[in-house]
Structures are given as C-alpha cells and as structure tokens.
Amino acid sequence: MPCDFRRARFLGFGLATLQAMVLVAAAAGPTLSEPEPDQPAAQELLDNSIDRWNRMSPEERERELAKLPPDRARLIRQRIWLYNHMPPEEQQALRERYRAFSQLPPEKQQLVRDRLREFSQMPQARQQVLHLEVKQLRLLTEAQRQARIKGDEFRGRFSPQEQQIIKDLSTYLPK
C-alpha cells in the first residue's frame, strides 16, 4: 500500500507540475524569448516554458511574476523549484507531457486547464483516487476506455464532475 500511495503522490505532483508549466507559459506569454527560426525543429519541440524561464535573468523572472497575483506567483515559484530538483528522467517525462499538451488545439488546452483547476480544488484523498483512475484509463485502448467510462461501476464511484475530469484528462493528457 505505501508504494501505491507514493506512486499516486508522484502522479499528483506530475499533474501539478504540468499545471505549473501551463501557468508559466500563460504568465510569461510572448515576453519569453522564442526559439530562433533557424533552430532545428527537434530543439524547438524540446524547448518548454520552464526551460525558457530558467534561462531568464532573475530580474526578468521577477518582472513576469510581479504581473501575477501573489498566490499564483508563489505557486509558480514552488513548482519551478520542485521541477528543477526532480531527477532528469522525471523532468524529461514532464517535458514530453507539456509538448503533447502544447500541440493540442487552444480549446482543448483550455479544457485541460479547467479540468486541472477543478482537480486541484478537490480534497487530496479524492485527487489520489481520480489520479489512479486516469492512469488506468490512459493504458486502455479508446474502445476499452469508453466502455469503462460508460459502465455502472465507474458512474457509481465518481460524481458527475469527477467523471468529466477523469474523462477529459485521460483523453487529452499524454501517457
């Protein structure tokens, strides 16, 4: 059991960090330096908001954070610090997730942001349950996922809001 708890905690952190990457991208917007047009496409894909953030001077970072409400700026600082202290393979996995997220159409990105926001407002115990369900659903084929979501057991275990969060995150977030 402790192993499952740690795994769920790590997955929760992964989603939270992805959410922080999304927040950093939204906060920094076009003021962050964009890749040069002559850079290889692969490098452009690997470049994410946190990496760009880390290349900014401390003064540039503070200017960007000053544009945000204090709570959001504090959250971003915490998440970036945690990201920077993750092992490289975990950072790479989050980069991959962020890359897939950034390739979604804008309306799907907003949907994911909304679901992540709803998810983060749920009690920790429910977050763990939902997270495990999302993880399990993402391992299934589309047909299997749809069958499980439409099943009585799924509908009995989760509220309509939780069902929507699970459905959208398992559909639009990368594996």
NORBELDA-V936795 format. One record per backbone hydrogen bond with DSSP energy under -0.5 kcal/mol. NH is the residue of the N-H (numbers start at 1). CO is the residue of the C=O. If there is no record, write none. Layout:
{{NH CO} {NH CO}}
This chain:
{{5 1} {6 2} {7 3} {8 4} {9 5} {10 6} {11 7} {12 8} {13 9} {14 10} {15 11} {16 12} {17 13} {18 14} {19 15} {20 16} {21 17} {22 18} {23 19} {24 20} {25 21} {26 22} {27 23} {28 24} {29 25} {31 28} {32 29} {39 36} {44 40} {45 41} {46 42} {47 43} {52 48} {53 49} {54 50} {55 51} {55 52} {56 52} {56 53} {61 57} {62 58} {63 59} {64 60} {65 61} {66 62} {67 63} {67 64} {68 65} {73 69} {74 70} {75 71} {76 72} {77 73} {78 74} {79 75} {80 76} {81 77} {82 78} {83 79} {84 80} {85 81} {85 82} {86 83} {90 87} {91 87} {92 88} {93 89} {94 90} {95 91} {96 92} {97 93} {98 94} {99 95} {100 96} {101 97} {102 98} {103 99} {103 100} {104 101} {108 105} {109 105} {110 106} {111 107} {112 108} {113 109} {114 110} {115 111} {116 112} {117 113} {118 114} {119 115} {120 116} {121 117} {121 118} {122 119} {127 123} {128 124} {129 125} {130 126} {131 127} {132 128} {133 129} {134 130} {135 131} {136 132} {137 133} {138 134} {139 135} {139 136} {140 137} {145 141} {146 142} {147 143} {148 144} {149 145} {150 146} {151 147} {151 148} {155 151} {156 152} {157 153} {158 154} {163 159} {164 160} {165 161} {166 162} {167 163} {168 164} {169 165} {170 166} {171 167} {172 168} {173 169}}
